[in-house]
Amino acid sequence: MPARATNDDAHRAHLAAVFLDAGGTLLTESPPRVEIYREAAARRGIDVSAPYLRDLMYRTHAELPRSAGEHFRYSQGWFRTFIARIFRDHLGLPSRELGALENELFTRFADPRTFRLFPGAIELAHDLRARGLVVGVVSNWSETLPGVLDGLGLGRELDFVLVSSLERCEKPEPEFFRRALARAGVEASRALHAGNDRERDVQGARAVGILPVLVLDEPNAPADDGTARVGDLIELKQWILARL
C-alpha cells in the first residue's frame, strides 16, 4: 500500500530521530494474550471461552484507572489488580492461588519467546541508525519491555526505550512525547513517530509537532486526515530513507 503524500516535506528534510511504537507496530504476542490467559485459567480448572474472556479483559481494562493506588498503568502492581479482577472477581479463582498465577503470567510476559518481531523490525532500526538517525521505542508498556527487546535482538539497534509504566505518563499525552524528544536530543520538527494507533500514536505525536506515520496493514481502512500511511515496517523503512 503506497503512503499518501502529505504537506510535511520540509519537516522530513531535517529528520534526525525516529520513534517507534512497540505492540502492534514492531512486535506482537504469540499466541495472543487472551489465549495465554485462557490457558492459565484452564490449568486451574476454569473453562472459559476466548470471546468471553476477551470481552472481560477489555471491560476490565476500561474500568481500571490508569493508577491503581501508587501503581501506574501496565506496571506489575497495576497488572496485579487487573489479574485479580479477572481471575478472582469474575472467574472465581480462590485468592490463595493468585500469587502463583501472577508469577506465572509475569514470567510469561517478560520472556522474549512470548513475542515475535514483525518482518523488517531489526533492519529498520539498524539501517536508520546507520544513516545517523536516533532511533527509540516509545511505548505504553510494562517495565519488562527493554528486556523483551534485548531478547528479541532489537535492543542493540536502539538508542533508547521509553516506557509508560516507568515514566508514569503515556501516549497520547504530550509530556510522554516531550520526554522522547529530550532523550533523543532533538526538536519536534526533526522527529518522526510511527505507530499503529490513530489516537495514541498519530494524534499524540502531531499534538507536539512530531511527524506521524501510521503503520497499518489494513488495505480497506477508511480514509483519514491525510496522515502518511504504510503497510508494514519494510515499507516504512523505504518511506523514511527515500525522504532523507
Secondary structure as GFF3:
##gff-version 3
##sequence-region A 1 244
A	DSSP	alpha_helix	9	13	.	.	.	ID=ss1
A	DSSP	beta_strand	17	20	.	.	.	ID=ss2
A	DSSP	beta_strand	27	29	.	.	.	ID=ss3
A	DSSP	alpha_helix	33	42	.	.	.	ID=ss4
A	DSSP	alpha_helix	50	63	.	.	.	ID=ss5
A	DSSP	beta_strand	67	68	.	.	.	ID=ss6
A	DSSP	beta_strand	71	72	.	.	.	ID=ss7
A	DSSP	alpha_helix	76	83	.	.	.	ID=ss8
A	DSSP	pi_helix	84	90	.	.	.	ID=ss9
A	DSSP	three_ten_helix	95	97	.	.	.	ID=ss10
A	DSSP	alpha_helix	98	110	.	.	.	ID=ss11
A	DSSP	three_ten_helix	112	114	.	.	.	ID=ss12
A	DSSP	beta_strand	115	117	.	.	.	ID=ss13
A	DSSP	alpha_helix	121	130	.	.	.	ID=ss14
A	DSSP	beta_strand	134	139	.	.	.	ID=ss15
A	DSSP	alpha_helix	145	151	.	.	.	ID=ss16
A	DSSP	three_ten_helix	155	157	.	.	.	ID=ss17
A	DSSP	beta_strand	160	163	.	.	.	ID=ss18
A	DSSP	alpha_helix	164	167	.	.	.	ID=ss19
A	DSSP	alpha_helix	174	184	.	.	.	ID=ss20
A	DSSP	three_ten_helix	188	190	.	.	.	ID=ss21
A	DSSP	beta_strand	191	195	.	.	.	ID=ss22
A	DSSP	pi_helix	198	203	.	.	.	ID=ss23
A	DSSP	alpha_helix	204	207	.	.	.	ID=ss24
A	DSSP	beta_strand	211	215	.	.	.	ID=ss25
A	DSSP	beta_strand	228	230	.	.	.	ID=ss26
A	DSSP	alpha_helix	233	241	.	.	.	ID=ss27
###
